[in-house]
Amino acid sequence: MTLPAGTSIRHLGHAGFVVEHAGLRILIDPWFHPAFLGAWFPYPDNRELLPETVAGRYDYLYISHTHEDHFDERLLAQLSRETTVLVPRFRTGEPGRRLAALGFGEQVRLGHREQYRLGPDCTATMLLDTSHKEDSGLLLDLGGHRFLDLNDCNTPMSELPGDIDLLAAQYSGAMWYPNAYDYPPRAMAAKTAAVRADLLDTLVRKVRLTGARAYLPSAGPACFLDPELARFNDRERTIFPHWEDVAERFAEACPTTEVIRTAPGDRIDAPAPPGRWHSDPEGYLADYRERRRTEWEAYHREPVEPVTAAEVEAHFERLQRLNRPLLADYRAGLRLEAEGTAWGLALGRLAEHVELEDEPVDPSYVIRVPARALRAVLDGRTGWEEALLSMRLSLHRDPDVFDLTLLSLLRYGHRPAQTRQLVRERTRTETIERDGLRLQRYCPHAGEDLSHAVIADGLVECPRHHWKWDAATGACLAGGALPLLVEPAEPPKDAHPPRPEGRTTS
């Protein structure tokens, strides 16, 4: 790929970049240290770039969201506080609040599709996930070269910009489903294959909608150096494939899109030469594991105080008090198991207390959590979403149906602005007409604009997470249990009714 004179884009690994243009330097999502209870590490190892990244001078810093593989607090604490930060304006005020706590006082807060001029011929446009989720992407116009960094953000497909020269976006999974669930091998293989296919389909849609002339695989996969988690490095049986595992199918779907394969430290106009990149070459992860031994062992060395029923009860009572609108009509059972101790929780009934193991609620979800991970959650050192992302937890659900309310309570309950937005999304009444149907415009799961839904064979399929509904009834057939409002579209008022056979008019 040819860049304008004076322009450089260097990949730091994962979702990290250093962009230079006309004397400006922009640092994007640098990640170097372990994340999510010491479970995730950048892959491949990019630590050799840490000293120069910390020592660099930057005019702007952009952090897309607060997940620890993007918001590397240990690194951010070492950067100059004189750097201006481009901050997505989320409902909760994060990550701006956390960056301010670190001393970054110069902040430019941008809402969805708001633009900011960085220099004479350089602008930045913020793109948000406009649902209850808080994530962002950034469009940089560098003297006419349009670089769109979507990392793992899902901006509504109807609002993606076009005429993109370079797209950086996720292709590998970054979620605990399905690999953290206790599915039997055959079911796990089928669910993993389905998620991988959906991830690739979503990427292909983004490439086509943005008109991207080149694509840079980024924002994953991570690797797991703790031996307890080594099974998640299996690139064939998990949702964490290498690019080489999906490259052929991408090429078939997007034959005119150039793929720029980079290793940490490469510039996009001089990517890794053929043969430099290998999928887990023999001995690589073992050597990497040994180099970072003190870091992944730190999780196991930390002393753990026993967890009490009173603490668990207080934690979930607080979550429920903060999220009353979310739980208004909700009743469900959750069972927590932590190394021999179990707690049954009746969610949605604030007056009821945690029940003893010999008086269990009927749980739809069971979460098995290591005691030290549960302690970190209860102490506020990490959240449920981060604990789930660590893959240190194991889950079971019966029936095998996604519970959006429960998972939203766990993931976003400590920031109730997000769950309130979720409630608002559920009551949206805006509709669109497609293929003879009138249906709600936004997906009830994550707010994706269904203008780009696939409607075929009696099904409506969301292009984001690939939930499916019966086009006649709106019943959810795949993904979860939330119905879709759908009905036959009325014919235009000026449409003439069909003439009865055997009659003529003068």
C-alpha positions in Angstrom: 0.0 0.0 0.0 1.2 3.5 -0.9 0.8 6.2 1.7 1.0 10.0 1.1 4.4 11.6 1.6 5.2 12.2 5.2 2.6 9.6 6.4 3.4 6.4 8.3 1.3 3.8 10.0 3.1 1.3 12.3 1.4 -1.6 13.9 2.3 -2.2 17.5 0.5 -5.6 17.7 -3.1 -6.4 18.6 -5.1 -3.1 18.2 -2.1 -0.8 18.7 -0.8 1.7 16.1 1.5 4.7 15.9 0.3 7.0 13.1 2.5 9.8 11.8 1.4 12.5 9.3 2.8 15.9 8.5 4.7 16.1 11.8 1.8 14.8 13.9 2.1 11.6 15.9 -0.9 9.7 17.2 -0.8 6.7 19.5 -3.7 4.3 19.4 -4.7 1.5 21.8 -1.1 0.4 22.9 -1.3 -2.9 24.8 1.8 -4.7 26.3 0.9 -6.0 29.7 -1.2 -9.0 30.8 -5.0 -8.4 30.9 -8.1 -9.9 32.6 -6.7 -11.5 35.8 -3.3 -12.1 34.2 -4.9 -14.3 31.5 -4.5 -12.5 28.2 -1.1 -11.6 26.6 -0.5 -9.9 23.3 0.2 -12.3 20.5 2.8 -12.4 19.2 5.0 -10.9 21.9 5.5 -7.2 21.3 7.3 -6.3 24.5 10.5 -5.3 22.7 8.5 -2.3 21.4 7.6 -1.1 24.9 10.7 1.1 25.7 10.4 3.2 22.5 6.6 3.4 22.8 6.9 4.8 26.3 9.7 7.2 25.3 7.9 8.5 22.2 6.5 11.9 21.8 2.8 12.0 20.8 0.5 14.9 19.9 -2.6 12.7 20.4 -3.5 9.5 22.3 -6.7 7.6 21.4 -8.0 4.8 23.6 -11.1 3.1 22.1 -12.6 1.7 25.3 -11.7 0.4 28.7 -11.2 -3.3 28.1 -7.7 -4.1 29.4 -6.3 -5.2 26.0 -6.9 -1.6 24.9 -6.7 0.4 28.1 -3.3 -0.7 29.4 -3.1 1.2 32.6 0.5 0.2 33.4 1.6 1.6 30.1 -0.6 4.7 30.2 0.9 5.6 33.6 4.3 6.0 31.9 3.3 8.3 29.1 3.6 12.1 29.0 0.6 13.8 30.6 1.0 16.6 28.1 -0.5 14.4 25.3 -4.0 15.4 24.2 -6.4 12.5 24.4 -9.2 11.8 21.9 -11.9 10.4 24.1 -15.1 8.7 23.0 -18.1 10.4 24.8 -19.8 7.5 26.4 -22.9 7.7 28.6 -20.9 6.6 31.7 -18.1 9.1 31.2 -15.4 6.4 30.7 -12.6 6.2 29.6 -12.3 9.9 30.0 -12.8 9.7 33.8 -10.1 7.0 34.2 -7.7 8.9 32.0 -8.2 12.0 34.0 -7.4 10.1 37.2 -4.1 9.1 35.5 -3.3 12.8 35.0 -4.4 13.2 31.3 -6.1 16.6 31.7 -6.1 17.6 28.0 -9.0 15.8 26.5 -11.1 16.2 23.4 -14.4 14.4 23.9 -16.1 13.4 20.8 -19.6 11.8 20.2 -20.7 9.6 17.4 -19.6 10.9 14.0 -18.1 14.1 15.5 -15.0 15.3 13.7 -12.0 17.1 15.1 -9.2 18.7 13.1 -5.8 17.4 14.3 -3.8 19.5 11.8 -4.0 21.4 8.5 -4.9 18.3 6.4 -5.6 15.7 9.2 -9.0 15.1 10.8 -10.3 12.5 13.2 -13.9 11.3 13.2 -15.2 9.3 16.2 -17.5 6.4 15.6 -19.4 4.7 18.5 -21.2 1.5 19.1 -24.5 3.3 19.6 -26.1 0.5 21.6 -25.8 0.0 25.3 -22.2 -1.3 24.7 -19.4 1.2 25.0 -16.8 0.9 22.3 -15.5 3.1 19.6 -13.6 3.3 16.4 -11.7 6.1 14.8 -11.5 7.4 11.2 -8.3 9.3 10.4 -8.2 11.3 7.2 -4.5 11.7 6.5 -4.1 14.1 3.6 -6.8 12.2 1.7 -5.8 8.7 2.9 -8.6 7.3 4.9 -7.6 4.9 7.7 -10.5 3.4 9.6 -9.6 1.7 12.9 -12.6 -0.3 14.1 -10.6 -2.6 16.4 -13.5 -4.6 17.9 -16.1 -1.9 17.7 -19.5 -2.6 16.1 -20.7 0.8 14.8 -24.1 0.2 13.2 -23.5 -1.0 9.7 -25.8 1.7 8.3 -23.5 4.3 9.7 -20.1 3.0 8.6 -18.2 5.5 6.5 -17.2 4.6 2.9 -14.3 5.1 0.5 -11.8 3.7 3.0 -8.2 3.1 2.0 -7.2 0.9 5.0 -9.5 -0.9 7.4 -8.2 -2.4 10.7 -10.7 -4.5 12.4 -11.2 -7.7 14.4 -11.5 -11.1 12.8 -10.9 -13.3 15.8 -13.2 -13.7 18.8 -12.9 -11.8 22.0 -15.7 -13.4 24.1 -16.1 -16.3 26.5 -18.9 -17.9 24.5 -18.8 -20.7 23.7 -15.4 -21.9 24.9 -15.9 -21.1 28.6 -19.2 -23.1 28.6 -19.3 -26.8 29.6 -20.7 -28.1 26.3 -19.9 -31.7 25.3 -17.2 -32.0 22.5 -19.6 -32.3 19.6 -21.8 -29.4 20.6 -18.7 -27.3 21.4 -17.3 -27.9 17.9 -20.5 -26.9 16.2 -21.0 -23.8 18.3 -17.3 -22.8 17.8 -17.6 -23.2 14.1 -20.8 -21.2 14.0 -19.2 -18.3 15.9 -16.1 -18.3 13.7 -18.3 -18.2 10.6 -20.3 -15.3 12.0 -17.2 -13.4 12.9 -15.9 -13.7 9.3 -19.3 -12.8 7.8 -19.4 -9.6 10.0 -15.9 -8.7 8.8 -16.8 -9.3 5.2 -19.8 -7.0 5.5 -17.7 -4.3 7.1 -15.2 -4.5 4.2 -17.9 -4.3 1.6 -19.8 -1.5 3.2 -16.7 0.6 3.8 -15.3 -0.1 0.3 -12.0 -0.9 2.0 -9.3 -1.2 -0.6 -7.0 -2.8 2.0 -7.5 -4.7 5.2 -5.2 -5.2 8.2 -6.1 -8.1 10.6 -5.9 -6.7 14.1 -7.4 -6.7 17.6 -6.7 -10.4 18.2 -6.1 -13.1 18.9 -4.5 -12.9 22.3 -2.7 -15.9 23.8 -2.9 -17.6 27.2 0.4 -18.2 28.9 -0.9 -19.6 32.2 -0.7 -23.4 31.8 -4.2 -23.6 33.4 -5.5 -21.8 30.3 -3.3 -23.4 27.6 -6.3 -25.1 26.0 -7.6 -21.8 24.7 -4.5 -21.5 22.5 -6.0 -24.2 20.3 -6.6 -22.2 17.1 -8.8 -24.9 15.5 -11.1 -25.6 18.4 -11.7 -22.1 19.8 -13.0 -18.8 18.6 -9.4 -17.5 18.6 -8.0 -18.4 15.2 -5.0 -17.0 13.5 -5.5 -15.0 10.3 -4.0 -17.9 8.3 -6.9 -20.0 9.5 -9.5 -17.8 7.8 -7.5 -16.1 5.1 -8.6 -18.3 2.2 -12.3 -17.8 3.0 -11.8 -14.0 3.3 -10.0 -14.0 -0.1 -13.0 -15.8 -1.7 -15.4 -13.3 -0.3 -13.3 -10.1 -0.9 -11.1 -10.9 -3.8 -10.2 -7.3 -4.6 -9.3 -6.3 -1.1 -5.5 -6.3 -0.4 -4.6 -8.0 2.9 -1.7 -6.4 4.8 -0.3 -8.9 7.2 1.9 -7.4 9.9 4.0 -8.4 12.8 4.5 -6.1 15.8 6.7 -3.2 14.7 5.9 -3.4 11.0 4.9 -0.4 9.0 2.0 -1.0 6.6 4.0 0.1 3.6 6.7 -2.5 4.5 4.9 -5.4 6.2 6.4 -8.7 7.3 8.2 -10.5 4.5 6.7 -13.9 3.5 7.7 -16.6 5.9 8.3 -14.3 8.8 4.8 -14.9 10.2 4.0 -18.4 11.5 1.0 -19.7 13.4 2.5 -20.8 16.8 5.8 -22.0 15.5 7.2 -24.9 17.5 8.4 -23.8 20.9 7.3 -20.2 20.5 4.6 -20.2 23.2 6.7 -22.3 25.6 9.5 -19.7 25.3 7.0 -16.8 25.6 5.5 -18.4 28.7 8.9 -18.7 30.4 9.8 -15.1 29.6 6.5 -13.9 31.3 6.5 -16.4 34.1 6.5 -13.8 36.9 3.6 -12.0 35.3 1.2 -14.9 34.9 2.2 -16.5 38.2 1.3 -13.2 39.9 -2.4 -14.2 39.7 -1.7 -17.4 41.7 0.6 -15.9 44.2 -1.8 -13.3 45.6 -3.3 -14.2 49.0 -7.0 -14.9 49.0 -9.4 -14.2 51.9 -12.3 -16.6 52.2 -15.5 -15.3 50.6 -18.6 -15.2 52.8 -22.2 -15.5 52.0 -22.8 -12.0 53.4 -20.4 -10.6 50.9 -22.0 -12.3 48.0 -25.4 -11.3 49.1 -24.3 -7.6 49.6 -22.7 -7.6 46.2 -25.8 -8.8 44.3 -28.2 -6.7 46.3 -26.2 -3.6 45.4 -26.2 -4.7 41.7 -29.9 -5.1 41.8 -30.6 -1.8 43.5 -28.5 0.0 40.9 -30.4 -1.7 38.1 -34.0 -1.7 39.1 -35.3 -0.7 35.6 -33.5 -3.6 34.0 -34.9 -6.1 36.5 -38.5 -4.8 36.6 -40.1 -7.9 35.3 -37.2 -10.3 35.7 -37.1 -13.5 37.7 -34.3 -16.0 37.4 -32.0 -18.1 39.5 -28.2 -17.9 39.4 -25.8 -20.4 41.2 -22.3 -19.4 42.0 -19.8 -22.2 42.8 -16.4 -21.3 44.1 -14.1 -24.3 44.9 -16.5 -26.3 47.1 -18.8 -23.5 48.2 -22.0 -22.7 46.5 -24.5 -19.8 46.7 -28.0 -19.8 45.2 -29.3 -16.3 44.2 -32.9 -15.4 43.3 -32.4 -12.4 41.0 -35.2 -9.9 40.5 -36.5 -10.3 44.1 -34.7 -7.8 46.2 -36.5 -8.9 49.4 -35.1 -12.4 49.2 -31.7 -13.3 50.5 -29.0 -15.6 49.4 -30.2 -19.1 50.0 -28.3 -21.9 51.7 -27.0 -24.8 49.6 -29.7 -27.1 51.0 -32.4 -24.7 49.9 -31.3 -24.0 46.3 -33.1 -21.8 43.8 -33.7 -23.4 40.4 -30.8 -21.9 38.5 -30.9 -21.2 34.8 -27.2 -20.2 34.9 -24.4 -21.8 36.9 -21.1 -19.9 37.1 -18.1 -21.8 38.5 -15.5 -19.2 39.6 -12.1 -19.6 41.2 -12.1 -18.1 44.7 -9.4 -15.6 43.9 -11.3 -14.4 40.9 -14.5 -14.0 42.9 -12.5 -12.2 45.6 -11.2 -9.7 43.0 -14.7 -9.1 41.8 -16.1 -8.6 45.3 -13.3 -6.2 46.2 -13.9 -4.1 43.1 -10.4 -4.9 41.6 -12.0 -6.3 38.5 -15.5 -6.6 37.1 -17.6 -9.6 36.0 -17.0 -8.9 32.4 -13.2 -8.9 32.9 -13.4 -12.1 35.0 -15.5 -13.8 32.3 -13.1 -12.7 29.6 -10.2 -14.2 31.5 -11.6 -17.6 30.6 -10.9 -18.7 34.2 -14.6 -19.1 34.8 -16.8 -21.9 33.6 -20.4 -21.6 32.8 -23.5 -23.8 32.4 -27.0 -22.8 31.3 -30.2 -24.8 31.2 -32.0 -24.2 29.0 -29.2 -23.4 26.6 -30.5 -19.9 25.8 -28.6 -16.6 26.1 -30.0 -14.5 29.0 -29.4 -10.9 28.0 -30.7 -9.5 31.3 -28.5 -11.6 33.5 -25.4 -11.1 31.4 -26.1 -7.4 31.2 -26.5 -7.2 35.0 -23.1 -8.8 35.4 -21.3 -7.0 32.6 -22.7 -3.5 33.0 -24.4 -3.4 36.3 -21.7 -1.4 38.0 -22.4 1.3 35.4 -26.2 1.5 35.3 -26.2 4.1 32.6 -25.6 1.2 30.2 -28.4 -1.0 31.5 -30.8 1.9 31.4 -29.9 2.4 27.7 -30.5 -1.3 27.2 -34.0 -0.9 28.7 -34.6 2.0 26.3 -33.5 -0.1 23.4 -36.1 -2.8 24.3 -38.9 -0.2 24.0 -37.9 1.4 20.7 -40.8 1.6 18.3 -39.1 2.8 15.1 -39.8 0.4 12.2 -38.6 -0.2 8.7 -40.0 -2.0 5.7 -38.0 -4.7 4.0 -39.0 -7.5 1.6 -42.7 -7.1 2.3 -42.3 -6.9 6.0 -42.5 -4.2 8.6 -40.1 -4.9 11.4 -38.5 -3.0 14.3 -35.5 -1.2 13.1 -33.0 -2.1 15.8 -32.1 -5.5 17.0 -33.4 -6.2 20.5 -30.1 -7.9 21.5 -27.5 -5.2 20.8 -29.2 -2.4 18.9 -27.8 -3.2 15.4 -29.7 -1.4 12.6 -31.7 -4.1 10.8 -31.7 -2.2 7.6 -28.8 -4.5 6.7 -30.5 -7.7 8.0 -30.6 -10.8 5.8 -34.2 -11.7 5.1 -34.5 -15.1 3.3 -36.1 -18.5 3.6 -38.6 -17.2 6.2 -35.9 -15.9 8.5 -34.7 -12.5 9.6 -31.0 -12.5 10.5 -29.2 -9.7 12.3 -25.9 -8.9 10.6 -24.0 -8.2 13.8 -24.4 -11.2 16.1 -26.5 -13.3 13.6 -29.5 -13.8 15.8 -32.4 -15.3 13.7 -36.1 -14.8 14.0 -39.1 -16.3 12.3 -40.2 -13.8 9.7 -43.9 -14.6 10.2 -44.1 -14.7 14.0 -41.0 -12.9 15.2 -40.0 -15.8 17.5 -36.3 -16.0 18.2 -34.9 -19.2 16.7 -31.2 -18.7 17.2 -29.1 -16.5 19.5 -31.3 -15.9 22.5 -35.0 -15.6 23.5 -35.9 -12.0 22.7 -38.7 -11.8 20.0 -38.7 -9.4 17.1 -41.6 -7.2 16.2 -42.5 -8.1 12.7 -45.6 -8.1 10.5 -46.6 -8.0 6.9 -46.1 -4.5 5.4 -49.3 -2.8 4.3 -49.5 -2.2 0.5 -49.1 1.4 -0.6 -52.4 3.4 -0.2 -52.5 4.2 -3.9 -52.0 0.5 -4.9 -54.9 -0.8 -7.0 -56.5 -4.1 -5.8 -56.2 -7.0 -8.2 -59.1 -7.3 -10.6 -61.4 -10.3 -10.1 -61.1 -12.9 -12.9 -63.9 -13.0 -15.5 -64.7 -9.3 -15.2 -63.9 -6.4 -17.4 -64.2 -2.6 -16.9 -65.0 0.0 -19.4 
